[in-house]
Amino acid sequence: SRTHLVTGAASGIGKATVERLRAAGHRVIGADLKGADICADLATAEGRAELVERVAELTGGRLDAVIACAGLSQFSPLTVRVNCFGAFATLTGLRPLLAAGTDPRAVVISSVASVHPADQAIVDAVLSGDEDAAVAAAQAAADRGEGHVIYGSSKQAVARWLRRTAVGEEWAGAGIPLNAIAPGTIVTPMTQPMLDDPEMRKVVDASVPMPLHGHATPEQVAPLLEWLTSPANTHVTGQVVFIDGGADAVLRGDGA
Ligand code: NAD
């Protein structure tokens, strides 16, 4: 049995993943704003530090897998704080614990929205590691009435950070696969309100076309997170694995 840390554990994809891993006999520590083993706000430096401290206490400093699911899709700078800097702090903060674990693995959640047109000022600021600048760029987008680009921009930055980071000394060099998944439309508390509104549902389905099986459940995403963080994954790293019913292939074509 392995020890996993899952953020965003109280809802949606994170919750389904916790349930699946526990059913398979693994120890899982869940983190979220509330309703989890560790309650910490990943939008803040204090919450990020608290997460790492508490996980170290609960595990004695050894962890086998990290799954960073916590995220939100508000048209506000908070989305960049949590989706990017909260996720990066989770992964880099817990990396030393992974390095002490057995067959350590990590995954972060990007999105098919990462291939939508992004605000490059947000993406560049995130990739430069400047949270204040990224928040200012997101606020500027919101002030221009373009708050809808913040989410995709945050997820594009996650995907690009992942590819850079995964092949470095601290991850590949330390024997730790680090990947992202990019879900299409998954029916969770994040998306349910939009899907319940017929007009919004049309907008969602036009921007994330899913010719294979349509919308997915969080239970259909959990097995991929389980496999990517299992010892069976020896050589998949630095990948953004789309679990999107074909949306990326529709949106980006054949990749030429
Ligand atoms: P969800 O809203 O059901 O769950 C997200 C969880 O993250 C919530 O429990 C929430 O409390 C937690 N969270 C939010 N802000 C936090 C903070 N500051 N500190 C700690 N925890 C915080 O959403 P979901 O659909 O399960 O989404 C999980 C991940 O998958 C997110 O990163 C989301 O962007 C991504 N994603 C979802 C979809 C989808 O269609 N649902 C598609 C692509 C990517």
Boltz pocket constraint, residues with backbone or C-beta under 6 A from the ligand:
constraints:
  - pocket:
      binder: B
      contacts: [[A, 7], [A, 8], [A, 9], [A, 10], [A, 11], [A, 12], [A, 13], [A, 14], [A, 31], [A, 32], [A, 33], [A, 34], [A, 40], [A, 41], [A, 42], [A, 43], [A, 44], [A, 68], [A, 69], [A, 70], [A, 71], [A, 72], [A, 73], [A, 82], [A, 83], [A, 86], [A, 109], [A, 110], [A, 111], [A, 112], [A, 182], [A, 183], [A, 184], [A, 185], [A, 186], [A, 187], [A, 188], [A, 189], [A, 190], [A, 191], [A, 218]]
      max_distance: 6.0
